[in-house]
Amino acid sequence: MALSALIWIIIIVISLLVILLIYYFNRFIVLGNRIDNSLSQIDVQLRKRADLVPNLINTVKGYAKHEKGIMKEVTEARKALLSAKTFEKRAKAGAELQSALKSIFAVAEGYPDLKANQNFLHLQQELAAIEDKIAYSRQFYNDSILSYNNATKVFPGVVFASLYGKKPKPYLEIPQETKAVPKVEF
């Protein structure tokens, strides 16, 4: 009778171990897929923003013909974003494009007719909405990384993470140049 009970205990322990192995394997797959999806969403929004730029440039060109340097800067930043192969390069190029777009909006301040142009206002609103979506997508990405990293560092996940070769992943960080506090001088 004692041998039979011992066999049942061993079977239950082995079954629980198999269930845990399967659970954590699937958990790491799901969390990894969530990270990949959120990274893809950032790419989608960056692409949408890049696709709006030619329309914005054409609208601004009609009003600000002598602002060719800014137009070229925006065009080059867009080209860099579209040709970037790695996520890190796309993120850097996206930050450069965002900075260049700020220059266009600063130029628009000097052209009241342009600021009142419906097409320009519509493009400006679309870009603002996309910027919000990019910020949300970056937040979702970092939240996904947090869930994944917690699963790889907290017991018993840390045991299964090492068993499956899963390591914590880095967060998406803001480029150093964007962290700088702008100087305001009078």
C-alpha positions in Angstrom: 0.0 0.0 0.0 2.8 2.4 0.9 4.6 1.7 -2.4 1.4 2.4 -4.4 1.0 5.8 -2.6 4.7 6.6 -3.3 4.1 5.8 -7.0 1.1 8.1 -7.1 3.1 10.9 -5.4 5.9 10.5 -7.9 3.4 10.6 -10.8 1.7 13.7 -9.4 5.0 15.5 -8.9 6.2 14.6 -12.4 2.8 15.7 -13.9 3.1 19.0 -12.1 6.6 19.5 -13.3 5.6 18.8 -16.9 2.6 21.2 -16.6 5.0 23.9 -15.2 7.5 23.2 -18.1 4.7 23.6 -20.6 3.2 26.6 -18.9 6.5 28.6 -18.7 7.5 27.6 -22.2 4.1 28.9 -23.5 4.4 32.0 -21.3 7.8 33.0 -22.7 6.4 32.5 -26.2 3.4 34.6 -25.6 5.4 37.4 -23.9 8.0 37.3 -26.7 5.2 37.6 -29.3 3.7 40.5 -27.5 7.1 42.3 -27.6 7.4 41.6 -31.3 3.9 42.9 -31.9 4.4 46.1 -30.0 7.7 46.7 -31.8 5.8 46.2 -35.1 3.2 48.7 -34.0 5.9 51.3 -33.4 7.2 50.6 -37.0 3.7 51.0 -38.4 3.3 54.4 -36.7 6.8 55.6 -37.8 5.9 54.6 -41.4 2.6 56.5 -41.2 4.4 59.6 -40.0 6.9 59.2 -42.8 4.2 58.8 -45.4 2.6 62.1 -44.3 5.8 64.1 -44.7 5.7 64.5 -48.5 2.2 66.1 -48.3 3.3 68.3 -45.5 6.4 69.4 -47.4 4.4 70.2 -50.5 1.9 72.2 -48.5 4.6 74.2 -46.8 6.6 74.7 -50.0 3.8 76.7 -51.5 4.0 79.3 -48.8 7.6 79.2 -47.6 9.6 78.9 -50.8 12.9 80.3 -49.3 12.9 77.7 -46.5 14.7 75.1 -48.7 17.2 74.1 -46.0 14.4 72.9 -43.7 12.6 71.1 -46.5 15.8 69.3 -47.4 16.4 68.4 -43.7 13.0 66.9 -43.4 13.3 65.0 -46.7 16.7 63.5 -45.6 15.3 62.5 -42.2 12.4 60.8 -43.9 14.7 59.0 -46.3 16.9 57.8 -43.4 13.8 56.5 -41.6 12.6 54.6 -44.6 16.0 53.0 -45.4 16.9 52.1 -41.8 17.2 48.3 -41.5 17.4 47.8 -37.7 15.0 48.9 -35.0 17.7 51.0 -33.3 18.4 52.9 -36.6 14.7 53.4 -37.2 14.2 54.8 -33.7 17.2 57.2 -34.2 15.9 58.2 -37.7 12.4 58.7 -36.2 13.7 61.0 -33.6 15.6 63.0 -36.3 12.4 63.2 -38.4 10.5 64.4 -35.4 13.0 67.1 -34.8 12.9 68.1 -38.4 9.1 68.3 -38.4 9.3 70.6 -35.4 11.4 73.0 -37.6 8.6 73.0 -40.2 6.0 73.9 -37.6 8.3 76.6 -36.3 8.6 78.0 -39.9 4.8 77.9 -40.2 4.6 80.3 -37.3 6.0 83.0 -39.6 3.4 82.4 -42.3 -0.1 83.2 -41.1 -1.7 82.1 -44.4 0.0 78.7 -44.0 -1.1 78.3 -40.4 -4.7 78.9 -41.6 -4.5 76.6 -44.5 -6.9 73.7 -44.0 -4.6 71.1 -45.6 -1.8 72.2 -43.4 -4.0 72.1 -40.3 -5.3 68.6 -41.2 -1.7 67.3 -41.7 -0.6 68.9 -38.5 -3.5 67.2 -36.6 -2.8 63.9 -38.2 0.9 64.1 -37.2 -0.1 65.0 -33.7 -2.4 61.9 -33.5 0.4 59.7 -34.9 2.9 61.1 -32.3 0.4 60.1 -29.6 0.1 56.6 -31.1 3.9 56.3 -31.3 4.2 57.3 -27.6 1.5 54.8 -26.7 3.2 52.1 -28.8 6.5 52.8 -27.1 4.8 52.6 -23.7 3.1 49.3 -24.7 6.5 47.9 -25.8 8.2 48.8 -22.6 5.2 47.3 -20.6 5.6 44.1 -22.6 9.4 44.1 -21.8 8.5 44.6 -18.1 6.2 41.6 -18.1 8.8 39.5 -19.9 11.7 40.6 -17.7 9.6 39.9 -14.6 8.8 36.4 -15.9 12.6 35.8 -16.4 13.6 37.2 -13.0 10.9 36.1 -10.5 10.9 32.6 -9.0 10.0 30.1 -10.3 10.2 31.8 -13.7 13.9 32.4 -13.3 14.5 28.7 -13.2 12.5 28.1 -16.4 14.0 31.1 -18.1 17.5 29.7 -17.5 16.3 26.3 -18.6 15.0 27.8 -21.9 17.9 30.2 -22.3 15.6 33.3 -21.9 17.4 36.5 -20.8 15.9 39.9 -19.8 15.5 42.3 -22.7 16.4 46.0 -22.9 13.8 48.7 -22.7 13.2 51.2 -25.4 14.9 54.3 -24.2 14.6 57.9 -25.3 17.8 59.1 -27.1 20.0 61.2 -24.9 19.6 64.3 -27.1 15.8 64.3 -26.6 16.2 64.2 -22.8 18.0 67.5 -22.7 16.0 70.3 -21.2 15.5 73.2 -23.7 17.1 76.5 -22.8 14.8 79.4 -22.5 16.5 82.8 -22.8 15.1 86.3 -22.8 
